[in-house]
Amino acid sequence: MEALLDAGQRYELTNPHHMANVLAQVYHETGTHMLGIKETVMPSHKDKNPSDATVIDRLDRAYAKGQLPWVKTPYWRDGWFGRGPIMATHKANYEKLGKRIGVDLVKNPNLAMDRNIGASIAMIGMKEGMFTGKKLADYNFPAAIDAPVKSNPRRIVNGQDGTDAKVAGYHRAFYSALVAMGWPETVPPKPAQPPKPAPAPTPSPSAPAQPNGSAGAVLAIIAVILAAVSYFIFGR
């Protein structure tokens, strides 16, 4: 979530409703994982980053069984299956998104799984309508999140899949957290530059680190997410 918040600053998603909708869509698309996943990965899967060969095999088997009736030509066999917090598919989309954020996704499509690069793809894709042609500015928030399917902001990412109300609930939870943290007034701007791959994890220092504003915001968001999940499970 820190990577997503940083990308929101970098691409100037100053409207908290816009930022909340990106977070809500990512939360849904990744099955609450919030980091990039590969196509065919389900919430029950422990391995969120299986090998490309595993993904291709899963898609081939599903296609052979007629479980992908909307697919006319298998797009995954050359490796152009979905990757990321909001998935890009097809070579042309990897090329388009990569050029926009300044990363060669054609040479290495698995860069979309990097938390910083994936976050940038999610932000710029929703801000500029690079996923479906619909963009955040096309919608009048907050009324839009309760709009009928044809005019619901869920269409920024996906077609009519019956998830509009669920994503709207996530949106409200994230919006509450963002407003509580003062987004974006209390958040210093990030320089507009290509995202760098996330560094490898390093051992924690012996002394406890002091949380910065972004980390504190993440904790607030986590708490609100839990409340949202509780609402959808228990109805309260």
C-alpha positions in Angstrom: 0.0 0.0 0.0 2.9 2.4 0.6 3.9 1.8 -3.1 0.4 2.6 -4.2 0.3 5.7 -2.0 3.7 6.9 -3.4 2.5 6.3 -7.0 -0.7 8.3 -6.2 1.5 11.2 -5.2 3.8 10.7 -8.2 0.9 10.9 -10.7 -1.0 13.5 -8.7 -4.2 11.7 -7.8 -5.1 14.6 -5.5 -8.8 13.8 -5.3 -9.2 11.3 -2.4 -12.1 9.7 -4.2 -9.8 8.9 -7.2 -7.2 7.5 -4.9 -9.8 5.5 -3.0 -11.1 4.0 -6.2 -7.7 2.8 -7.3 -7.1 1.2 -3.9 -10.5 -0.4 -4.0 -10.1 -1.8 -7.5 -6.6 -3.2 -6.6 -8.0 -4.7 -3.4 -10.6 -6.5 -5.4 -8.5 -7.4 -8.4 -5.8 -9.0 -6.2 -8.2 -10.9 -4.0 -7.2 -8.5 -1.0 -3.5 -9.2 -1.6 -2.7 -5.6 -2.7 0.5 -6.7 -4.4 0.6 -7.7 -8.1 -0.5 -11.2 -9.0 -0.5 -13.3 -12.2 -3.5 -14.3 -14.1 -5.1 -17.6 -12.8 -4.0 -16.8 -9.2 -7.0 -17.1 -6.8 -7.3 -15.8 -3.2 -6.8 -19.3 -2.0 -3.5 -19.8 -3.7 -0.5 -19.4 -1.4 1.8 -18.8 -4.4 0.9 -15.4 -5.8 3.7 -15.5 -8.3 3.8 -18.9 -10.0 6.1 -19.5 -12.9 5.0 -18.3 -16.4 4.8 -21.9 -17.5 2.4 -22.7 -14.7 0.1 -19.8 -15.7 0.2 -20.7 -19.4 -0.6 -24.4 -18.6 -3.6 -23.3 -16.4 -4.9 -21.1 -19.1 -4.4 -23.7 -21.8 -6.4 -26.3 -19.7 -9.2 -23.8 -19.0 -9.4 -22.9 -22.7 -9.5 -26.6 -23.8 -12.4 -27.1 -21.4 -14.3 -24.2 -22.9 -14.1 -22.1 -19.7 -12.8 -19.0 -21.6 -15.6 -18.6 -24.2 -14.7 -14.9 -24.7 -11.2 -15.7 -25.9 -10.9 -16.1 -29.7 -7.1 -16.4 -29.9 -5.0 -17.5 -26.9 -3.1 -14.4 -26.0 -1.0 -16.0 -23.2 1.1 -18.5 -25.1 3.8 -16.0 -25.9 3.7 -14.8 -22.3 1.3 -11.9 -22.6 -1.1 -13.0 -19.8 -2.2 -10.7 -17.0 0.3 -9.5 -14.4 0.2 -6.8 -11.7 -2.2 -5.2 -9.2 -4.4 -4.4 -12.1 -3.5 -6.8 -14.8 -2.2 -5.9 -18.2 -2.8 -8.4 -21.0 -1.6 -8.6 -24.6 1.7 -7.4 -25.9 0.3 -4.1 -27.2 -0.9 -3.1 -23.8 2.4 -4.0 -22.1 4.1 -1.9 -24.7 1.7 1.1 -24.3 1.8 1.1 -20.5 5.6 0.6 -20.4 6.2 3.5 -22.7 3.9 5.7 -20.6 5.7 5.0 -17.3 9.2 4.7 -18.8 9.8 1.0 -18.2 10.4 -1.7 -20.9 7.6 -4.1 -20.1 8.0 -5.8 -23.5 11.6 -6.8 -22.8 10.6 -8.0 -19.3 6.8 -8.3 -18.7 7.4 -9.6 -15.2 8.4 -6.1 -14.2 4.7 -5.5 -13.9 4.9 -7.7 -10.7 7.3 -5.3 -9.0 5.4 -3.4 -6.4 6.6 0.1 -7.5 6.1 -0.5 -11.2 2.8 -2.3 -10.7 1.6 0.6 -8.6 2.5 3.0 -11.3 0.6 0.9 -13.9 -2.5 0.9 -11.7 -2.4 4.7 -11.2 -1.7 5.8 -14.7 -3.9 3.2 -16.2 -6.9 4.3 -14.2 -6.1 8.0 -14.4 -5.7 8.1 -18.2 -8.1 5.3 -19.2 -5.5 2.9 -20.5 -7.3 -0.3 -19.4 -10.8 0.0 -20.9 -10.9 3.5 -22.2 -12.7 4.8 -19.1 -10.8 7.0 -16.7 -11.3 8.4 -13.2 -12.2 11.9 -14.4 -15.1 10.5 -16.4 -17.0 9.9 -13.1 -18.7 12.2 -10.6 -17.7 10.9 -7.2 -19.0 9.9 -4.7 -22.4 9.4 -6.5 -20.7 7.4 -9.2 -19.9 4.4 -7.0 -23.6 3.7 -6.6 -24.4 4.3 -10.3 -25.9 1.7 -12.6 -23.5 -0.8 -14.2 -23.1 1.1 -17.5 -22.0 4.3 -15.7 -20.2 2.8 -12.7 -16.5 3.4 -12.2 -15.9 -0.3 -12.0 -15.9 0.0 -15.8 -12.5 1.7 -15.6 -11.0 -1.7 -15.0 -13.5 -4.4 -15.9 -16.8 -5.1 -17.7 -20.1 -5.9 -16.0 -19.0 -8.7 -13.7 -21.5 -8.2 -10.8 -18.9 -6.7 -8.4 -19.9 -3.0 -8.5 -21.4 -3.0 -5.0 -18.6 -4.9 -3.4 -15.9 -2.5 -4.9 -18.1 0.5 -3.8 -17.9 -0.8 -0.2 -14.1 -1.0 -0.4 -14.0 2.5 -2.0 -15.9 4.0 1.0 -13.5 2.3 3.5 -10.4 3.6 1.7 -11.9 7.0 1.3 -12.5 7.3 5.0 -8.9 6.4 5.7 -7.5 8.8 3.2 -9.6 11.7 4.6 -8.5 10.8 8.1 -4.9 11.0 7.0 -5.5 14.3 5.2 -4.9 13.1 1.7 -3.4 14.9 -0.1 -2.8 18.1 1.9 -0.5 16.5 4.5 1.4 14.4 1.9 4.5 15.9 0.2 4.5 15.6 -3.6 6.7 12.9 -5.2 8.9 13.8 -8.2 7.4 12.8 -11.5 9.9 10.2 -12.8 9.8 6.6 -14.0 9.3 4.1 -11.1 12.3 2.2 -10.0 12.1 -1.5 -9.2 11.7 -2.1 -5.5 14.9 -3.0 -3.7 15.5 -6.4 -2.2 14.4 -6.6 1.5 17.1 -5.9 4.1 17.3 -7.0 7.7 15.6 -4.7 10.1 17.8 -2.6 12.4 17.9 -3.6 16.1 16.3 -0.3 17.1 12.6 0.1 16.2 12.1 2.3 13.2 9.9 5.4 13.6 6.9 5.3 11.3 6.7 8.1 8.7 3.5 9.7 7.5 3.0 7.1 4.8 3.4 4.2 7.1 1.0 5.7 9.5 -1.5 6.1 6.7 -1.0 2.5 5.8 -1.9 1.4 9.3 -5.0 3.5 9.3 -6.0 2.0 5.9 -5.4 -1.5 7.2 -7.8 -0.9 10.1 -10.5 0.4 7.8 -10.1 -2.5 5.4 -10.7 -4.9 8.2 -13.8 -3.0 9.1 -14.9 -3.2 5.5 -14.3 -6.9 5.3 -16.2 -7.4 8.5 -19.1 -5.4 7.1 -19.4 -7.6 4.0 -19.0 -10.8 6.0 -21.2 -10.0 9.0 -23.4 -7.2 7.6 -22.3 -4.7 10.2 
